[in-house]
Each structure stands twice: as structure tokens, then as C-alpha cells.
Amino acid sequence: MPSTYEHLPVMCSTILDLLAPVLDTPGAVLVDATFGLGGHSLAALQRFSGCTVIGIDRDPQAIALAEQRLSDYAGRFTIHQATYDQIGEILSNGPVDAILFDLGLSSLQIDAVERGFAYAVDAPLSMRMDGDDSALTAADVVNSYSVEQLARILRVYGEESFAGRIARAIVAERELQPFTSSARLAQVVADAIPARQSRTGHPAKRVFQAIRMEVNDERGCLERALPVALDHLALNGRLAVLSYHSGEDRLVKQIFATAQADQVPPGVPVVPEALKAQFQLVTRGALRPDVDEAINNPRSQSARLRVIKRITQTDIQTIKEK
């Protein structure tokens, strides 16, 4: 992939506007927990001259390309090859001012046919974001999971109404021959869905999404990462999460709701200071891209953005002193 590879970071101006109160100060630190090709980070470095960026990404190809793209800002950013649920280890030196999660696939991963993420072209069934040859693959999932296991991930991660029907079709077909390519899997899925069922886009879209999320443990990583990220925000620090999947957005909403609530039963007349909410929602509900962005950048159409900020100081400073 050439170093000139371009992509459009989703809701970039909106995100930077919401993070500006903490990033537009000398010495501010932004953690881009899903660095990808560095689009949001590059924009932050350009707009906020006093900030530095700590990047996290599991994809070595994306990291190499991003380092080239951001070479003019060498010294103001570092990138760690890791999954974002390792954020606590990476931030062991202390709290930071802002953290951004841009969930799902990067443009690079979508467009790299050999990764097997696309359902419209034929490619090996991999779907691994980090390229680890020893890790679980999409082929492992479709060739070894039971009907019940397949149906569960298709229903939960893909929100697929024909999850059971598709799972049974996959298992029946693999008994004839194991799956090795994306085209054959996509065709089996398409054949399993009733012809009268009208859908927007490719019929295998939800299935491929679900398998990808299972292969990369995306839901588990997010569930582990968000509480740790909140713990590592400095006073007034902000956490922004951009999701493209309704299940992930619900998880973000639930974790944020818990964080911004007092830690006492409802109806208690006086809340002790130590049990008051430590966080406050910056966005009420999820923000969506405007019409122009949705038209110019189709990948933004399902995006939902939520932001929360820390409003009380905690003993997070003890982390810095270790």
C-alpha cells in the first residue's frame, strides 16, 4: 500500500471541537486508541500545536503507513502495536487529557482485498486485524463452530434475523468442503436468505461483520478497555467513542451511564462526596454525521459519537507516582 494512501477520518471536525477544551493547551496528551492510518491524530497535531499523541493499533501495516504519513510531526507522537484493551499498560505513567476510540475497520483494512474482510470480492478467509498467523481466523470460525455458536455470533454481532438458518447452511456446506474463500461463504449466505427478503447492500454484510468481530474479539476488547480508559483521564479529561455498530454503541451508552451516575441507591437525600459521580456526559445522546459528510464519505453513515468528561479528581495520581 503506497504512503500516499488517503482516507477520510469520520466526524473529524466535530471530534476535535469536542476535545478542544482539553487539547488546546500546552502539554496536552491525546491517546488515539485506534490509530489506524492516523487521520484523526494528524488533524489534532495540525490544529493543536501544543499537544502530543500516543497511538495504539494492532495492525503493523497500518502503523508503518501512519508513521510515514505523520513524519512531519516526528517527536510529537508515538505508536504502540497493541490491542486497545492494553491501554492501562501503555498509560502506566499517569493520566491523560483526551482519549479517542474510532471502532470497527480502518479504511486500509477494508480496501486490502487479501485480508478477506470484503464480501464482494474473493479472498482468503482471514479477517485478522493484526496479521498474527497464530490467531483465530474467519475460516476457523466457519469451519469449526457449532450451529448454535454460529447462530449466536450472527444474532448478537450481526443482528442477523436469519441467524439460525444461515448457521445451518454454513455447517451443511462445510461438510461437503471446508470454507477457504470469502466468495463461497458470501454465496452460501445469500442462498440461505429468502428471496422475498429485501435488503440494502450485499446480503452477506451482517454475517461478515459478525465473523470479523468474533475473530478480533472486538466486543470483549471494548468492554475491557472503556473502564480502564475512564480511569486514566485527568481532571476535565474527555473520552470520545465513535462506533458504527448498534451493539457497540449500546455498550458505550451503558458504560457512560454508569460512570456519570452517583454510586448510591436512588432517593438518597445526601450523597457523600466520595460517592458522587466522577464523570459527566458531554454529548446528550449520540451525535451523527451531517448530511454532507454522509454523502461525501459513505463509511460515516452509520457512525455514532458519544463523549464524556471527568469532573472530579480521584486517586489516579497514584498511578503516576509508581
KOLSEBA-964239 format. One record per residue: y, x, z of N, C-alpha, C, CB in turn. Coordinates in steps of 0.02 Angstrom, whole numbers, m for minus. Atoms other than C-alpha are relative to their C-alpha. Glycine has a CB too. Layout:
     n.py     n.px     n.pz    ca.py    ca.px    ca.pz     c.py     c.px     c.pz    cb.py    cb.px    cb.pz
        Y        X        Z        Y        X        Z        Y        X        Z        Y        X        Z
...
END
This chain:
     n.py     n.px     n.pz    ca.py    ca.px    ca.pz     c.py     c.px     c.pz    cb.py    cb.px    cb.pz
      m59       43        0        0        0        0       62       45        0        0      m48       61
      m59      m44        5      168       79      m52       47       m9       59       37      m13      m65
      m46        3      m57      300      121       77       57      m48      m12       28       69       13
      m53       47       16      419        3      m14      m22      m72       10       22       10      m71
       26       68      m11      310     m147       32       49      m39       43      m70        2       33
      m49       40      m35      426     m286       87      m31      m64       27       58      m15      m45
       17       65      m24      407     m441      192       60      m29       35      m62        3       47
      m56       34      m32      524     m569      269      m20      m18       71       21      m62      m40
       16       19      m70      518     m574      460       24      m71       14       32       50       49
      m14       71      m10      513     m756      513       52      m12       55      m65      m37       16
      m52       21      m48      664     m833      602       35       60       32      m30      m44       55
      m25      m63      m27      735     m659      622       69       m7       32        3       53      m55
      m68        7      m28      919     m704      647        0      m42       63       46      m32      m52
        4       43      m59      875     m842      770      m27       39       60      m44      m62      m14
       31      m39      m54      765     m725      872       50       52       27      m64       36      m25
      m48      m51      m23      897     m587      878       58      m32       37       25       40      m60
      m55       35      m36     1032     m712      928      m22      m18       72       21      m64      m38
       24       20      m66      923     m771     1073      m13       59       46      m63      m41       m8
       12      m61      m40      883     m593     1129       64       42        9      m53       42      m33
      m61      m39       m2     1061     m529     1104       30        9       70       52      m32      m44
      m30      m10      m66     1119     m561     1284      m29       59       40       m8      m62       41
       30      m57      m36      997     m426     1345       m7       62      m44      m67      m20       27
        9      m58       43      983     m314     1192       66       33      m21      m39      m20      m61
      m64      m27       23     1167     m292     1153       35       38       56       46      m57      m25
      m26      m43      m53     1189     m167     1296      m31       69       m7      m14      m31       71
       28      m67        6     1167       22     1301      m63        8       43       52       53       21
       61      m13      m38      992       74     1353      m50      m57        1       16       18       68
       45       57        0      911      m95     1319      m66       19      m35       33      m61      m36
       67      m13       28      724      m93     1280      m31      m65      m24      m45       35       52
       36       56       30      637     m214     1162      m73       21      m10       32      m22      m67
       70      m11       14      447     m223     1160      m20      m49      m56      m44      m10       64
       26       41       55      382     m285      992      m75        3        5       26       26      m71
       71       m2      m17      206     m331     1045      m45      m12      m60      m15      m50       53
       37       11       61      153     m374      868       39       33      m57      m12      m77      m15
      m47      m38       41      243     m237      772       m9      m12      m75       m8       74       14
       11       12       71      160     m264      603       36       50      m44       21      m70      m19
      m39      m43       44      273     m196      467       69       15       27        6      m33      m68
      m62      m20      m33      418     m183      588       61      m39      m21       12       70      m11
      m58       37       25      529     m317      512       49      m21       55      m23      m60      m36
      m44       20      m54      597     m389      674       29       61       36      m38      m44       50
      m24      m60      m35      610     m217      754       54       36      m40      m58       48       13
      m50      m32       43      704     m145      606       67      m37        5      m23        3      m73
      m61       39       m5      829     m287      614       34       10       68      m15      m75      m11
      m28      m10      m67      850     m261      802       34       69        5      m54       m6       54
      m28      m67       m2      880      m74      781       66        4      m39      m50       51      m27
      m60        1       41     1009     m108      647       57      m37       36      m13      m33      m67
      m52       42      m31     1102     m241      747       22       26       68      m25      m71        7
      m16      m21      m69     1093     m168      923       m5       76        4      m48      m34       52
       m1      m73        5     1145       15      916      m23       35       63       69       23      m18
       19      m32      m63     1106       48     1099      m71      m14       22       46      m21       53
       67       18      m23      930      m21     1104      m54       45      m30      m15      m72      m17
       59      m35       26      761       63     1082      m58      m51       m2      m19       62       45
       56       45       11      596      m16     1030      m65       34       18       m1      m24      m73
       69      m21      m12      420        2     1097      m44      m48      m40      m18       m1       77
       42       42       42      298      m63      967      m73        3       20        8       21      m72
       72        4      m12      118     m119      989      m32      m33      m60      m16      m39       66
       36       32       54       m2     m153      847      m71       29       m3       36       10      m68
       69      m21        2     m190     m145      823      m20       28      m68      m46      m58       18
       16      m16       69     m183     m108      636       28       69      m19       27      m54      m48
      m26      m67       16     m172       79      593       35        4      m67      m57       50        1
      m34        0       65     m124       43      413       71      m27        6      m40      m43      m51
      m67       28      m10       23      m64      468       44       50       37       m4      m66       39
      m39      m49      m38       78       69      593       25       56      m44      m42       28       58
      m20      m55       44       79      206      462       56      m21      m47      m61       25      m41
      m51       25       46      180      100      343       66      m15       36      m24      m63      m35
      m60       16      m39      301       41      478       38       63       20      m19      m40       63
      m33      m63      m19      336      220      533       41       27      m59      m51       52       22
      m38      m20       59      391      257      355       61      m44       m9      m44       m2      m63
      m54       47       11      497      101      343       57       10       50      m25      m72        4
      m50       m7      m52      588      139      506       19       73       12      m25      m30       65
      m10      m72      m10      603      327      480       73       17       14      m23       38      m62
      m72      m14      m13      795      318      483       17       m8       74       44      m46      m42
      m13       12      m71      780      266      666      m48       39       44       m5      m75       15
       45      m43      m40      660      402      723       36       21       63      m23       61      m42
      m31      m16      m65      691      436      907       20      m62       38       59       44      m10
      m19       63      m33      735      254      942      m59      m49        4       58      m32      m36
       58       43       m5      560      182      925      m64       41        7       m5      m46      m61
       67      m28       m5      380      221      970      m49      m57      m13      m13       34       71
       51       51       14      222      130      915      m66       22       32       m8      m11      m76
       65      m11      m30       59      116     1012      m53      m40      m37        2      m19       76
       55       37       30     m103       72      925      m42      m31       56      m43       46      m46
       34       36      m54     m173      m60     1042        4      m75      m15       31       16       69
       m8       72        2     m200     m246     1060       53      m19       51      m68      m37       13
      m56       15      m43      m58     m337     1143      m19      m21       70       42      m53      m31
       19       12      m69     m160     m382     1295       m5       65       40      m67      m38        3
       m5      m64      m36     m146     m197     1339       72       17       18      m29       56      m43
      m71      m11      m11       41     m219     1363       15       27       70       38      m65      m11
      m12      m24      m67       29     m187     1550      m10       75        7      m46      m36       49
       12      m72       m1      m44      m14     1524       56       38      m35      m68       17      m33
      m52      m33       40       88       29     1394       67       m1       38        8      m34      m68
      m63        6      m36      231      m30     1507       m6       19       73       26      m71       m6
       12      m19      m70      169       55     1665       60       34       33      m60       45        4
      m57      m35      m29      335      146     1687       55      m47       26       30       46      m51
      m50       44      m28      435       m9     1728       18      m59      m44       62       38       13
      m19       61       36      518     m172     1672       40       14      m62       38      m45       46
      m37       m6       63      597     m201     1501       44      m61       m8      m49        8      m61
      m51       52        8      737     m311     1436      m22      m58      m44       62       30      m29
       21       53       45      652     m409     1298      m69       16      m28       51       m9      m58
       66       m7       30      477     m439     1229       m7      m54      m53      m56       m6       55
       11       47       55      431     m520     1064      m73        0      m21       46       18      m60
       66       10       30      264     m589     1007        9      m41      m64      m49      m35       51
        1       36       63      251     m639      824      m74       m7      m19       43       36      m58
       73        7        2       74     m709      818      m26      m10      m71      m21      m59       44
       32       12       65      m51     m728      677       m3       63      m42       37      m53      m38
        8      m56       47      m72     m619      523       68       28      m21      m39      m22      m61
      m59      m30       31       56     m496      457       m4       m9      m75        6       75       19
       m1        5       73      110     m501      275      m48       50      m31       71       12      m27
       44      m51       26       14     m340      247      m73      m23        2        7       65       40
       69       22       m7     m149     m414      311      m16      m57      m47      m14      m21       71
       11       56       45     m130     m572      209       m8       25      m72       57      m50        4
       m2      m22       70      m93     m478       48      m52       53      m17       67       25      m16
       52      m51       14     m228     m343       68      m66      m36      m12       m6       51       61
       58       40       20     m369     m428      m27      m64       26       32       m8        0      m76
       62      m29      m25     m502     m307       35      m13      m16       74        2       75       m9
       10       18      m70     m476     m366      215      m42      m64        8       67       m8       35
       40       61       m3     m560     m532      174       32      m58       37      m64       15       31
      m33       55      m34     m428     m643      255       13      m59      m47       66       24       30
      m19       52       48     m390     m739       96      m60      m41      m22       33       31      m61
       53       45       21     m493     m890       47        3      m14      m75        4      m65       38
       m9       16       71     m427     m900     m132      m25       56      m46       72      m14      m14
       26      m56       40     m498     m731     m189      m64       25       32       53       58       m6
       64      m24      m26     m668     m649     m171        8       70       30      m53        1      m56
       m5      m64      m35     m680     m507      m45      m54        3       53       71       10       32
       49       m5      m54     m799     m439       87       23      m39       62      m11       74       20
      m16       41      m58     m807     m548      243       12       45       61      m56      m51       14
      m17      m43      m57     m717     m435      368       44      m37       49       34       64      m25
      m51       34      m40     m557     m513      440       17       38       64      m23      m69       18
      m18      m39      m59     m539     m372      569       71       26       m7      m49       58       11
      m69      m23        3     m357     m336      607        7       75       10       42      m37       50
       m8      m71      m17     m388     m161      673      m42       47      m43      m18       10       72
       40      m43       43     m512      m99      543      m56       37       35       43       48      m34
       52      m34      m38     m636      m47      678      m68      m18      m29        4      m19       75
       64       12       33     m804      m27      591      m54      m25       49      m25       63      m33
       50       21      m48     m897      m63      753       14      m70       28       m3       50       57
      m21       64      m28     m807     m227      789      m34      m58      m36       75       m7       m2
       25       62       28     m861     m405      756       34      m13      m67       10      m59       48
      m28       18       65     m836     m463      576      m10      m75      m13      m33       41      m57
       10       70       20     m821     m632      492      m72      m12      m23       49      m19      m56
       70        7       21     m992     m601      415      m47       m7       60      m21       62      m42
       39        7      m61    m1064     m578      590        3      m71       27       24       51       53
       m9       68      m27     m992     m745      643      m38      m51      m40       75      m18        2
       31       53       40    m1051     m850      497      m75       10       m8       32       m3      m69
       71      m12        9    m1222     m766      488      m41       m2       65      m10       66      m32
       38       m3      m63    m1267     m766      674       16      m55       49       12       65       32
      m18       53      m49    m1175     m905      767      m42      m62      m13       75      m16       m5
       37       63        6    m1270    m1065      801       45      m54      m28      m28      m22       68
      m39       57       24    m1216    m1232      730       51      m20       52      m46      m59      m17
      m45       21      m54    m1141    m1277      899       58       49        9      m39       m6       66
      m53      m51       m8    m1045    m1112      913       49       m3      m57      m30       70        5
      m44        5       57     m977    m1126      737       43      m62        3      m41        0      m65
      m38       63       m4     m927    m1307      761       56        5       52      m47      m58       17
      m51       m6      m52     m835    m1262      921       60       39      m23      m30       34       61
      m57      m40       21     m728    m1125      845       39      m34      m56      m22       70      m21
      m34       35       54     m691    m1229      691       42      m58       27      m51      m28      m52
      m36       56      m30     m638    m1375      800       59       24       42      m48      m42       43
      m52      m23      m46     m538    m1276      929       52       43      m35      m32       40       57
      m47      m46       32     m461    m1138      823       26      m25      m67      m32       67       m9
      m21       24       66     m455    m1226      655       23      m72        0      m56        8      m48
      m17       71       m5     m427    m1404      716      m29      m37      m60       76      m10        3
       35       26       58     m553    m1450      581      m38      m64       18      m48       53      m29
       31       65      m16     m603    m1634      583      m73       m4      m23       40      m55      m32
       69        0       24     m765    m1596      489      m38       61       25       m2       m3      m76
       29      m62      m27     m815    m1451      603      m76       m1        1       26       11       70
       73        4       m4     m993    m1508      633      m33        1      m68      m21      m61       37
       27        3       68    m1025    m1549      451        3       68      m34       39      m53      m41
       m8      m66       31     m958    m1381      392      m47       50       32       73       24        5
       44      m47      m35    m1054    m1285      526      m73       m8      m23        4      m11       76
       69       12       23    m1218    m1366      473      m10       25      m72      m17      m74        3
        5      m24       69    m1182    m1325      290       m3       76       m3       60      m25      m41
        1      m74       m2    m1147    m1142      332      m69       25       21       55       26       48
       65      m22      m25    m1308    m1124      431      m55      m13      m52      m17      m36       66
       50       15       51    m1411    m1209      295        5       50      m58        9      m71      m26
      m10      m44       57    m1336    m1098      160      m20       72       17       72       m2      m24
       17      m69      m17    m1359     m935      255      m75       11        5       33       20       66
       73       m6       m1    m1545     m972      272      m27       17      m69      m31      m65       25
       19      m18       69    m1554     m955       83       19       72      m15       34      m47      m50
      m25      m68       10    m1450     m796       82       59       12       47       21       12      m75
      m56      m14      m45    m1333     m714      210       66        2      m37      m11       65       38
      m67       m3       30    m1147     m728      177       26       72        1       49      m47       37
      m31      m66        4    m1062     m568      118       71       m3      m28      m42       46      m42
      m65        4       33     m909     m629       23       38      m63       18       m9        4      m76
      m43       56      m17     m762     m744       53       m6      m57      m50       72       23        6
        2       52       51     m780     m839     m111      m58      m48       11       m6       31      m70
       58       43      m11     m954     m904      m72       10      m43       62      m64       43        9
      m13       39      m60     m903     m957      103       51      m56      m15       26       45       56
      m51       50       17     m749    m1046       35      m30      m57      m40       57       32      m39
       31       51       41     m855    m1139      m91      m45      m45       42      m40       31      m57
       43       40      m43     m982    m1195       40       42      m48       43      m43       46       46
      m44       42      m40     m840    m1260      148       28      m58      m42       58       41       30
      m28       51       44     m760    m1352        2      m52      m54      m17       26       32      m64
       53       47       18     m927    m1432      m44      m19      m45       59      m61       37      m25
       20       38      m60     m955    m1490      136       50      m54       19       m8       47       58
      m52       49      m16     m792    m1588      145       m4      m58      m49       70       33       m1
        5       58       46     m800    m1766       74       54        2      m53        6      m65       40
      m47       m3       57     m719    m1779      m97       60      m45       10      m36      m19      m63
      m55       47      m10     m613    m1926      m41       52       25       50      m27      m66       23
      m46      m27      m50     m532    m1820       94       54       42      m34      m39       43       52
      m54      m37       31     m363    m1767       26       30       49       50       55      m48      m26
      m27      m51      m44     m290    m1605       95       55       39      m37      m55       48       23
      m52      m43       27     m137    m1497       71      m26       71        0       66       m6       40
       24      m69        3     m187    m1324       10      m75        4       m8       21       38       61
       72      m13       10     m360    m1247       m1      m41      m33       55      m14       76       m2
       40       33      m51     m498    m1345       89      m29       47       53      m56      m37      m32
       29      m48      m48     m560    m1185      174       53       32       45      m37       54      m37
      m54      m32      m37     m391    m1140      250      m12        0       76       66      m34      m15
        9        6      m72     m429    m1204      425      m62       39       24       m7      m73       20
       62      m35      m18     m604    m1130      426       13       75        4      m56      m15      m50
      m14      m71        1     m543     m956      379       46       19       59       33       21      m67
      m44      m12      m58     m406     m968      511      m41        4       64       53      m54        6
       40        3      m61     m533    m1014      645      m45       62        6      m43      m62        1
       45      m59       m2     m654     m873      599       40       63       14      m38        7      m67
      m43      m58      m13     m512     m746      595       20        4       73       63       m3      m44
      m20        1      m70     m454     m800      768      m58       19       46       27      m68       19
       59      m18      m39     m632     m784      834      m15       74       m6      m61      m41      m23
       15      m71       12     m660     m612      756       47       45       41        7       17      m74
      m50      m43      m33     m500     m543      833       18      m22       71       62        2      m41
      m11       25      m68     m507     m641      998       75      m14       12      m25       51       52
      m72        9       m3     m329     m697      964       22      m45       59       25      m31      m64
      m17       44      m55     m327     m840     1090       m9       36       67      m43      m64       m2
       12      m36      m62     m403     m732     1227       52       53       13      m69       31       m2
      m52      m52       m7     m281     m589     1195       66      m30       23       10       37      m67
      m63       32      m18     m133     m708     1205       m1      m25       72       15      m57      m48
        6       27      m68     m195     m791     1364        4       55       52      m65      m39        7
       m4      m56      m47     m214     m621     1447       68       34       m2      m54       51      m17
      m61      m39        9      m54     m546     1378       63      m33       28       11       14      m72
      m64       32      m18       80     m677     1416       17        6       74       m3      m72      m19
      m18       m9      m71       69     m674     1608       21       71       16      m58      m20       45
      m17      m70      m12       74     m484     1605       69       15      m29      m54       47      m30
      m65      m10       31      222     m485     1486       55      m29       45        2      m33      m69
      m49       30      m45      316     m603     1602       12       45       61      m22      m70       23
       m5      m44      m58      280     m487     1749       42       62      m14      m69       20       24
      m35      m62       17      359     m342     1655       70      m10      m27      m41       39      m51
      m69       12       19      525     m424     1617       47       19       57       11      m74      m20
      m52      m15      m49      678     m355     1706       39      m64       15       47       56      m26
      m43       57      m16      802     m473     1788       42      m18      m61       45       17       61
      m34       27       59      879     m581     1650      m37       17      m65       70       27       m3
       38      m17       61      749     m511     1529      m29      m62      m33      m56       48       17
       21       57       39      687     m625     1391      m65       14      m38       55      m20      m49
       63       m3       37      516     m659     1314        2      m54      m54      m62      m11       47
        0       45       57      508     m737     1141      m69        0      m32       54       19      m53
       66        6       31      347     m803     1063        6      m43      m62      m52      m29       50
        0       35       64      333     m854      881      m72      m13      m20       38       42      m56
       69       17       16      173     m948      843       m3      m44      m62      m33      m37       60
        9       37       62      101    m1030      688      m60      m48        5      m10       49      m59
       60       39      m12      m47    m1123      763       14      m45       59      m62       46       13
      m19       47      m52      m27    m1280      867      m36       14       66      m16      m71      m22
       36      m17      m61     m161    m1224      991       33       57       37      m71       17      m15
      m35      m57      m32      m71    m1059     1023       67      m23       28       11       57      m51
      m64       25      m25       95    m1150     1039       m9      m40       64       35      m42      m53
       13       37      m61       19    m1267     1169      m13       47       59      m60      m46      m10
       13      m48      m53      m43    m1117     1268       65       32       23      m49       55      m25
      m66      m29      m18      131    m1037     1263       40      m50       41       39       21      m64
      m37       53      m36      209    m1202     1317      m26       m7       71       m6      m66      m37
       30        8      m67       87    m1217     1464       17       58       46      m75       m8       m6
      m15      m59      m41      113    m1039     1525       74        3       18      m20       65      m37
      m71        1      m14      302    m1054     1510       17      m55       51       40      m12      m66
      m13       55      m47      299    m1222     1602      m19       20       71      m39      m63      m21
       21      m23      m66      204    m1144     1746       49       52       28      m71       30       m3
      m45      m53      m22      320     m994     1752       68      m26       22        9       50      m56
      m67       24      m17      479    m1099     1762       m1      m54       54       34      m26      m62
        5       50      m54      414    m1213     1900       m1       33       69      m64      m42      m10
        4      m23      m69      437    m1191     2087      m74        0       21       43      m44       48
       70       m7      m21      274    m1136     2170      m15      m38       64      m16       73       10
       14       45      m55      266    m1283     2290      m19      m68      m28       61       m5       49
       16       67       23      198    m1461     2278       63      m40      m14      m44      m37       51
      m58       42       14      317    m1590     2202       22      m39       62      m15      m49      m58
      m25       40      m55      429    m1677     2327       19       38       62      m49      m50       17
      m20      m41      m58      453    m1533     2449       76        4        2      m33       72       m2
      m73        5       m1      634    m1556     2507       36       67       m4       22      m34       62
      m32      m65        1      675    m1372     2534      m52       52      m23       28       19       71
       46      m50       29      593    m1237     2428       19       69       27        2       m1      m78
      m14      m68      m24      581    m1066     2513       19       45      m58      m61       29       38
      m26      m44       53      671     m931     2415      m57       35      m36       48       51       30
       55      m39       30      509     m835     2386      m43      m43      m46      m42       30       54
       42       44       40      428     m988     2306       39      m35      m56      m33      m51       44
      m40       29       54      570    m1036     2188      m22       29      m67       75       12       12
       18      m22       68      543    m1023     2001       32       67      m16       20      m53      m52
      m25      m66       19      561     m847     1936       27        2      m71      m54       52        9
      m19        1       71      593     m899     1756       33      m66      m19      m62       12      m45
      m34       59       25      697    m1022     1657       m7       m2      m75       76        1       21
        6        8       72      670    m1091     1483       68       11      m33      m28      m69      m18
      m60      m10       40      799    m1032     1356        2      m52      m56        3       72      m29
        6       52       52      737    m1150     1220      m32      m62       30      m41       26      m61
       30       64      m21      702    m1333     1257      m43      m25      m57       55      m52       20
       45       15       56      550    m1370     1154       m4       60      m45       25      m62      m39
       10      m55       47      500    m1263     1007       51       m4      m57      m72       m1      m29
      m46       m4       57      629    m1208      879      m39        9      m64       52       57       10
       33       m5       65      582    m1221      695       47       34      m50      m22      m70      m25
      m43      m30       51      646    m1127      541       42      m54      m34      m42       39      m51
      m40       49       35      787    m1210      448      m28      m12      m70       74       23       m4
       26       21       65      762    m1291      278        2       58      m50       40      m59      m27
       m6      m55       48      824    m1141      179      m55       52       10       69       34        6
       52      m50      m13      704    m1020      265      m68      m27      m19        1       21       74
       66       30       16      557    m1139      246      m12        1      m75       m4      m71       27
        7       m1       73      591    m1145       59       m7       71      m26       61      m33      m33
       m1      m69       25      626     m959       34      m57       43       27       65       32       18
       54      m38      m30      487     m897      148      m54      m50       23       25       43       61
       51       51      m15      337    m1017      140      m41       15       62      m46       m7      m59
       40      m17      m59      247     m921      278       33      m20       65      m14       74        0
      m35       21      m60      379     m980      400       m8      m74       16       74       17       m7
       m3       73       m5      346    m1165      376      m32      m28       63      m32      m30      m60
       33       25      m60      228    m1186      524       23       34       64      m76        8       m8
      m22      m40      m58      324    m1070      641       31      m43       55       49       53      m22
      m29       31      m59      370    m1125      817       22       56       47      m50      m49       36
      m28      m54      m41      482    m1017      928       18      m27       69       62       31      m33
      m18       17      m69      493    m1026     1118       25       64       35      m61      m31       39
      m29      m58      m36      598     m912     1232       10      m19       73       67       23      m33
       m9        9      m72      601     m893     1421       33       63       29      m69      m15       36
      m33      m58      m30      701     m779     1537      m14        3       75       76       m1      m12
        8       m9      m72      680     m706     1712       67      m13       34      m27       72       16
      m63       17      m36      808     m775     1836        1       26       72       10      m75        0
        0      m30      m67      751     m694     1999      m35       67       m3      m33      m46       52
       31      m66       m4      706     m516     2043      m64       m4       41       49       51       30
       62       m3      m38      529     m478     2102      m15       72       17      m59      m33      m38
       20      m68      m18      434     m327     2163      m25       39      m60      m53       m2       54
       20      m37       59      408     m273     1982       26       72        3       27      m35      m64
      m28      m67       m5      516     m123     2029      m50       49       29       62        0       41
       50      m45      m28      367      m55     2124      m42       32      m55      m46      m37       49
       36      m30       57      283      m28     1956       35       62      m23       m7      m51      m58
      m40      m56       24      424       86     1906       m5       60       47       73      m21       m9
        1      m55      m49      409      188     2066      m67       36        4       18      m27       67
       66      m32       m4      224      226     2044       m3       63      m42      m56      m49      m24
END
